[in-house]
Amino acid sequence: YHCGFGINSFMGESSDFTYLKILNPEFIKADISFLLDQSKDSMDALQMITESLGISIIATFVKTQEELEQ
């Protein structure tokens, strides 16, 4: 039926994201505060993996224009 799934509350507990390759969700949702608290290297790694697998990152609880732009 062409149904996929996503991870509703991504916490990135591990620096090893190989489980994303195994699960291959269509999207991951993460709280904006979690995303903004990540180091540049962590965010770069997460973005590289998600882009290569076609996984969308959805920021939740965005409250301000500044958070949206970041």
N, C-alpha and C positions, 0 to 999 in steps of 0.2 A: 504493500500500500504506500510505499515511499514515505513512511513515517520515520522520523529520527528522534533523537532525544538530546537533552542538554543537561548540564550540571547547574542546578539552581543556586547553589551557594558555594562558590569556589573559594577555597581558603589557601590554596598553594602551600600546604603544610610541608611539602618536601621540595628540595631544590631539584630533584630528579622528576621530570615531567613525562617519563616514558609511559606512564599509565594513560596519559592523554592519547598517545599513539595507539595504544591497545583498545581503549574505549571509543575513540574517535567520535566525540559528541559533536553536534552541529554548533553548539554555543556553550559558553560558560558565562555565568552571571557572577559578578563580584562586587562587593560594597566599594564605593568610591574611596572610602578612607583606607581600605586595604590596598587598593591599586596605587594611591598616592603615597603610601608609606613604603613602597618597595624601592629598593636601590635601583639605579639606572641599569646595572648589570642584570638584576633579576627581571626587570620589565623587558629588557632587550631579549633575554632568553625566552620569556613567556611569549612575547610577540613573534619571535622567529618561529617557535614551535607551532603556535596557533595559525600563523599565516601559511606555513608550509603544509599544514593539514586541512586548511580551509575552515578553521574553527573561528567563529565570531566571539569577541569579548564584549560583553554587555555590562556597563557600569550601572549599578543600582544606587538609589538614595542620593542622586545628584541634586543639590539644592540651589546652587548658585551658578551664574554664568561663568565665573572663574573656574569652578570645578569642571564644568562642561568643556571648557577650552583646554584644560590640562589633560 
